[in-house]
Amino acid sequence: MAKPKTICFFARVKNRDVLERVEFYARDIAILKELGYEVRIATTPGELAPADLYYGWWWTWGFVPVTCAALRRKPVVITGVFDLWCFDTRPLLHRALHRLALRHADANVFISTLERDQVSERFTVRRPIYSPLTVDTDLYRPLERETDCTQNPYALTFAGSGMNDGNSRRKCIEELIRAAPLIRSRFPQLRFVIAGNKGTDYPGLAAVAAEVGAADYIEFPGVVSRERKIELMQNCAVYLQPSRFEGFGLSLLEAMSCGAAVVSSPVGAVPEVLGECGTMADGADPNSIASQTIGLLADQSRLLQTRKAARERAIEQFGRQRRSDDLERLLTELAR
């Protein structure tokens, strides 16, 4: 079989601009183009176009490109986060479709070793591969000067896919808001910036901020541009991402690459990403978030060491070229 020339990239999203705004979509699309493929985008089943290979994000909708590829006798790759932690709560049909995609995709590319191993142990998985998400360390980089966190200091959080449909509960945003007054009692000038789409969860979160008396120093700027996100990460006093589960933690990795000191939680794939280069807290406990954040901010030597180590780990373990090499190798093998 000749090397595929066209790839149909499928992700079931409501708006196409999400594919440019959300880094893991945008990065994979860019990598495929850089590898020399013509990439045809599809966001609905009806948009799936003839191609030499199909590349789908998420097993939730993986059956769509898998079925299309089977009908056209073309190879198909599925990647993303499987979310095994909540798999058993899904409707029976959804679970069956997940398993179908795992069995029939020519390759299943997991972004953490945790999910690759756990999913492979529980289900029949055809060609499970580990290839982590990566970061453009030239774009997401620290400032050339050392960040002066005494000037307009703030703690930064990105709500990932947004404050929607309970996602903020997984991200422990309410607990973080309740921790804010405790942290503020030790660092009275510290503000909190919680960025991300103000979805269905936002009104309740704003109410919690008012309830604990933190509305004046917690900002919800909503969706921000990539340039503004990098600027915020470069200048924050600390990056807070407590969580109940993370299939990877791309925003966390981006903050690390920008040289931010990180407080997260030892759940899901976070230990794989953060390693020993950050501070861990119980995301479900505001007191734990507060104590770990205060301890980090109060120790300037540890703070600087953490920032340096985080940046080095991002470069050494998650540089952009790693996923590009993984995908090039995989697609070449599938072509054979």
C-alpha positions in Angstrom: 0.0 0.0 0.0 1.3 3.4 -0.9 1.7 6.1 1.8 -1.7 7.7 2.4 -1.9 11.2 0.8 -5.2 12.3 2.4 -6.4 12.0 6.0 -9.9 12.6 7.1 -9.7 14.1 10.6 -12.9 13.6 12.6 -13.9 15.2 15.8 -17.6 15.6 16.9 -17.7 19.3 17.9 -20.4 21.8 17.6 -18.3 24.6 16.2 -15.3 24.2 13.9 -13.5 27.1 15.6 -13.0 24.7 18.5 -10.5 22.7 16.4 -8.4 25.8 16.2 -8.9 27.0 19.8 -8.4 23.7 21.6 -4.7 22.9 21.5 -4.9 19.1 21.3 -7.0 19.2 18.2 -5.0 22.0 16.6 -1.7 20.4 17.3 -2.6 17.0 15.8 -4.0 18.7 12.7 -0.9 20.8 12.3 1.3 17.7 12.8 -0.5 15.7 10.1 -0.2 18.6 7.7 3.5 19.0 8.5 4.0 15.3 7.8 2.8 16.0 4.2 -0.8 14.9 4.3 -3.8 16.7 2.9 -6.1 16.9 5.9 -9.9 17.0 5.4 -11.9 18.1 8.4 -15.2 16.5 9.4 -17.2 17.4 12.5 -20.4 15.4 11.7 -20.8 11.9 10.2 -22.2 13.5 7.0 -19.0 15.4 6.5 -16.8 12.3 6.4 -15.0 12.5 3.0 -13.2 9.9 1.0 -9.6 9.6 2.2 -6.7 7.2 2.4 -6.8 7.1 6.2 -9.3 8.2 8.9 -8.2 9.8 12.2 -10.7 10.2 14.9 -10.6 12.0 18.3 -12.5 10.3 21.1 -13.8 6.8 21.4 -17.2 8.3 22.3 -17.7 8.8 18.5 -15.0 6.5 17.3 -17.5 4.1 15.8 -18.3 6.7 13.1 -14.8 6.9 11.5 -14.3 3.2 12.2 -17.5 2.3 10.3 -16.7 4.7 7.4 -13.2 3.3 7.1 -14.4 -0.3 7.1 -16.9 0.5 4.3 -14.1 2.1 2.2 -11.5 -0.5 3.3 -9.1 2.1 4.7 -7.2 2.2 7.9 -8.4 4.2 10.9 -6.8 5.6 14.0 -8.6 6.6 17.2 -7.0 8.8 19.9 -8.0 10.8 22.9 -9.0 10.2 26.5 -11.1 7.1 27.2 -12.4 8.2 30.6 -12.5 4.7 32.0 -13.2 6.2 35.5 -16.7 7.0 34.4 -17.2 4.3 31.7 -19.7 2.2 33.8 -22.0 5.2 34.2 -22.5 5.6 30.4 -25.6 4.2 28.7 -25.4 0.6 27.6 -25.3 1.6 23.9 -22.5 4.1 24.4 -20.4 1.4 26.2 -21.0 -1.0 23.3 -19.9 1.6 20.7 -16.8 2.3 22.7 -15.9 -1.4 22.7 -16.6 -1.6 19.0 -14.1 1.2 18.3 -11.4 -0.4 20.5 -11.8 -3.7 18.7 -11.9 -2.4 15.1 -9.7 0.6 14.9 -6.3 -0.2 13.3 -4.6 1.6 16.1 -5.8 3.0 19.5 -3.5 5.8 20.5 -3.8 6.6 24.3 -2.3 9.8 25.7 -1.3 8.2 29.0 0.2 4.9 30.0 -2.4 4.7 32.7 -5.3 4.5 30.3 -3.4 2.4 27.8 -2.7 -0.2 30.4 -6.1 -0.1 32.3 -8.2 -0.1 29.1 -6.2 -2.9 27.5 -6.5 -5.0 30.7 -10.3 -4.7 30.7 -11.2 -4.7 27.0 -10.1 -6.2 23.7 -8.0 -3.4 22.3 -6.5 -3.6 18.8 -3.0 -2.2 18.7 -2.9 -0.1 21.9 -0.2 2.6 21.6 1.0 5.3 24.0 1.7 8.7 22.6 1.3 11.6 25.1 0.1 15.1 24.2 2.9 17.5 23.7 3.5 21.2 23.9 5.3 23.7 21.6 8.0 24.7 24.1 9.2 27.5 21.8 5.7 29.1 22.0 4.9 28.1 25.6 8.0 29.4 27.2 9.0 31.5 30.3 9.7 35.2 30.1 13.3 36.0 29.5 13.3 37.9 32.7 12.3 36.3 36.0 8.6 36.7 36.8 8.0 39.3 39.6 5.0 37.9 41.3 5.0 40.7 43.8 3.6 43.0 41.1 -0.1 42.4 40.7 0.2 38.8 41.9 -2.5 36.2 40.9 -3.1 32.4 41.0 -4.2 31.1 37.7 -6.6 28.2 36.7 -7.8 27.1 33.4 -11.1 25.2 33.4 -10.1 23.0 30.4 -13.1 22.4 28.2 -15.0 24.9 30.3 -17.5 25.3 33.1 -20.0 23.1 31.5 -22.2 20.2 32.5 -20.4 19.3 35.6 -16.9 19.5 34.2 -16.0 22.1 36.8 -16.8 19.5 39.5 -14.1 17.2 38.0 -11.8 20.2 37.9 -12.6 21.0 41.6 -13.4 24.7 40.7 -15.8 25.1 43.6 -13.3 23.7 46.1 -10.6 26.0 44.7 -13.0 29.0 45.2 -13.6 27.9 48.8 -9.8 27.7 49.3 -9.2 31.2 48.0 -10.1 33.1 51.2 -7.8 30.7 53.1 -4.9 31.4 50.8 -5.7 35.1 50.8 -5.5 35.2 54.6 -1.8 34.5 54.2 -1.2 36.5 51.0 -3.7 39.3 51.1 -2.7 40.8 47.7 -3.2 37.6 45.8 -6.0 37.5 43.2 -7.4 34.5 41.5 -8.0 34.1 37.7 -10.2 31.2 36.6 -10.4 31.2 32.8 -12.6 29.1 30.5 -15.9 29.1 28.9 -18.7 30.4 31.2 -21.1 27.5 30.7 -23.9 25.9 32.6 -21.8 25.7 35.8 -20.7 29.3 35.9 -23.7 30.9 37.7 -23.3 28.4 40.6 -19.6 29.1 40.8 -20.1 32.8 40.8 -22.6 32.3 43.6 -20.1 30.4 45.7 -17.5 33.1 45.2 -20.0 35.6 46.5 -21.0 33.3 49.4 -17.4 33.0 50.7 -16.7 36.7 50.2 -14.3 36.2 47.4 -16.1 37.9 44.5 -13.9 41.0 44.6 -10.7 39.1 44.0 -11.8 36.2 41.8 -12.0 36.9 38.1 -13.7 34.8 35.5 -12.4 36.2 32.1 -14.1 33.5 30.1 -12.4 32.2 26.9 -9.1 33.8 26.2 -6.9 33.8 23.2 -3.8 31.6 23.0 -1.6 34.6 23.3 -3.4 35.8 26.4 -3.3 32.3 27.9 0.5 32.2 27.5 0.9 35.6 29.0 -1.2 34.6 32.0 0.8 31.4 32.5 4.1 33.3 32.2 3.2 35.9 34.9 1.2 33.9 37.4 2.5 33.4 41.0 1.2 29.9 40.9 -0.9 27.7 38.6 -3.7 25.8 40.4 -5.2 22.7 38.8 -6.7 20.5 41.6 -8.8 17.7 40.1 -10.8 14.6 40.7 -9.5 13.1 37.5 -7.3 14.0 34.5 -6.9 11.9 31.4 -3.8 13.9 30.8 -3.8 17.6 31.9 -2.7 19.6 28.8 -3.2 23.0 30.4 -1.1 21.8 33.3 1.7 20.9 30.9 1.4 24.2 29.1 1.8 26.0 32.4 4.8 23.9 33.2 6.4 24.8 29.8 5.8 28.5 30.7 7.8 28.0 33.9 4.8 28.2 36.2 4.8 26.6 39.7 2.0 24.0 39.7 -0.3 22.7 42.4 -2.4 19.8 41.2 -3.7 16.4 42.5 -2.3 12.9 42.3 -5.1 11.6 40.2 -5.4 10.0 36.7 -2.4 10.9 34.5 -1.3 13.9 36.5 1.7 12.1 38.1 2.8 11.1 34.6 2.8 14.7 33.5 3.9 16.5 36.6 6.4 14.0 37.9 8.3 15.5 40.9 8.0 19.0 39.5 5.0 20.3 41.4 2.9 20.1 44.5 0.1 17.7 45.1 -3.1 18.5 47.0 -6.4 16.7 47.6 -8.6 18.5 45.1 -11.8 17.7 47.0 -10.6 19.4 50.1 -10.3 23.3 50.1 -8.1 23.1 53.2 -5.6 20.8 51.4 -5.5 23.1 48.3 -5.0 26.1 50.6 -2.2 24.6 52.7 -0.3 23.2 49.8 -0.5 26.5 47.9 0.5 28.6 50.9 3.4 26.2 51.6 4.7 26.6 48.0 4.3 30.4 47.8 5.9 30.9 51.2 9.1 29.1 50.2 10.8 31.2 47.5 13.7 28.8 47.0 11.3 25.9 46.4 9.1 28.0 44.2 12.0 28.9 41.9 13.3 25.3 41.8 9.8 24.0 41.0 9.5 26.5 38.1 12.8 25.5 36.6 12.2 21.8 37.0 8.7 22.0 35.4 10.1 23.8 32.4 12.9 21.2 32.0 10.5 18.3 32.2 8.2 19.8 29.6 11.1 20.1 27.2 12.6 16.7 27.9 9.5 14.6 28.1 6.7 16.4 26.2 8.4 18.4 23.4 6.3 18.8 20.3 8.5 16.6 18.2 7.7 13.5 20.3 4.1 13.1 19.1 5.0 14.1 15.6 7.6 11.3 15.5 5.0 8.8 17.1 2.4 9.6 14.5 4.8 9.5 11.6 6.0 6.1 12.6 2.5 4.8 13.1 1.1 6.1 9.9 4.0 4.7 8.0 3.5 1.3 9.5 -0.2 1.3 8.7 0.6 2.2 5.1 2.6 -1.1 4.9 
